[in-house]
Amino acid sequence: MEKNLPFVNVGFIDNAYNNRVLPLLGKIDNGNLFKWFLVLIWKIAALAFLLGGVYLTIAGIFGDSGYIKMNITNELLSGGQKAGASFGLVIGLVLSLVCAWYLYSNTKKRTDELNSQEYGDLLHFIFLTMIPRTITLAGEIAFTLIIYAGLMQIIAGLDGAAAYAPLLSYGDVFIQIPGVNMASALVPSSVHGNYDNFINDMRMGIMGVAAAFIVLIAYYIYREIYNYGMKLVCALIAFMPKFALPIAIRKKAE
């Protein structure tokens, strides 16, 4: 056991030093603390998708600005519109909970994959391990939300009124996140249907579902471009020492 204070041995201080301080410094030196922190961020994000999604789904039903008040008990709407909105509520409630669970499961899977990667050094782990997987995860999140929006638009078109899609509010959050914000414009703030505009409503929904696959492909291309760029950077760094010029200083003979 290493002694903490000079000249004296104090048991509980020495124990705290050896059992708390030294292991922490060891985790900093070998990088485990950095890896743990970065993985923790992804774990928190996964739980936020699940708990936040469930909360938004339940909370969005009630209240003065809730779905029931605006679309089912609204006296300005016809009986047919109220019946259609009721159908949209049931389907939207189920799909929203499924979407929240899927976002959680997808993020958890990518988090487990990140955690299983070997840690060499911080720069390598962030730029060559974490960022490519972050791009992949961002694409999968965008893919899920755009498909969700497209399906909700189809439901709204079929019932001729509205569909309950509380997770569309995620678009306002993701617009602030680099990478995901590229697809935020494809996630509307709300969806509505009208039988007078049935063809256009269905077209918008189907195009939204199709756009989700295009966005996913775009993110994977984005990841490949990033990986290729990092390979070029690594190759350039490895080549740089070859620029050293052999210079010798010779003393001129008198």
Residue pairs with C-beta under 8 A, 6 or more apart in sequence:
1 14
1 15
1 18
2 14
2 17
2 18
2 22
3 9
3 14
4 10
4 13
4 14
4 16
4 17
4 18
5 13
5 14
24 33
27 33
27 36
28 34
30 119
31 119
31 120
31 121
31 122
31 125
32 119
34 119
34 122
34 125
35 115
35 119
35 125
38 114
38 125
38 126
38 130
39 111
39 114
39 115
42 107
42 110
42 111
42 114
42 137
43 108
43 111
45 107
46 104
46 107
46 108
46 111
47 104
49 100
49 103
49 104
49 107
50 100
50 101
50 103
50 104
52 100
53 96
53 97
53 99
53 100
53 101
53 103
53 104
53 167
54 97
54 100
56 96
56 100
56 166
56 167
56 169
57 93
57 96
57 97
57 100
57 166
57 167
59 66
59 166
60 66
60 67
60 164
60 166
61 67
61 68
61 89
61 93
61 164
62 68
62 69
63 69
67 85
67 89
67 92
67 162
67 164
67 166
68 89
71 77
71 81
71 82
71 85
71 88
71 89
71 161
71 162
72 82
72 85
72 86
72 89
73 82
74 82
77 85
77 161
80 160
80 161
81 160
81 161
82 161
83 159
83 161
84 159
84 160
84 161
84 162
84 193
85 159
85 161
85 162
87 155
87 159
88 155
88 156
88 159
88 161
88 162
88 163
88 164
89 164
91 155
91 163
91 164
92 152
92 155
92 163
92 164
92 165
92 166
93 164
95 148
95 151
95 152
95 155
96 148
96 164
96 165
96 166
96 167
99 144
99 145
99 148
99 167
100 167
102 144
103 141
103 144
106 137
106 140
106 141
106 144
107 137
107 141
110 133
110 136
110 137
110 140
113 133
114 129
114 130
114 133
117 125
117 129
119 125
127 230
128 230
131 226
132 223
132 226
132 227
134 179
135 179
135 219
135 222
135 223
135 226
136 219
136 220
136 223
138 177
138 179
138 180
138 219
139 215
139 216
139 218
139 219
139 220
139 222
139 223
140 216
140 219
141 174
141 180
142 174
142 180
142 182
142 183
142 186
142 212
142 215
142 216
142 219
143 212
143 213
143 215
143 216
143 219
144 212
145 167
145 168
145 170
145 171
145 174
145 183
145 187
146 183
146 186
146 187
146 208
146 209
146 211
146 212
146 215
147 208
147 209
147 212
148 165
148 167
148 168
149 165
149 168
149 171
149 186
149 187
149 188
149 191
149 208
150 204
150 205
150 206
150 207
150 208
150 209
150 210
150 211
150 212
151 205
151 209
152 163
152 164
152 165
152 168
152 191
152 205
153 163
153 188
153 191
153 193
153 201
153 204
153 205
153 208
154 201
154 202
154 205
154 206
154 209
155 163
155 191
155 193
155 205
156 162
156 163
156 191
156 192
156 193
156 201
156 205
157 193
157 198
157 201
157 202
157 204
157 205
158 193
158 202
159 193
160 193
160 194
160 195
160 198
161 192
161 193
161 194
162 190
162 191
162 192
162 193
163 191
163 192
163 193
165 190
165 191
168 187
168 188
168 189
168 190
168 191
169 189
170 187
171 184
171 187
171 188
171 189
172 189
174 180
174 181
174 183
174 184
174 187
175 181
175 184
179 219
182 215
182 218
183 215
186 208
186 211
186 212
186 215
193 201
194 201
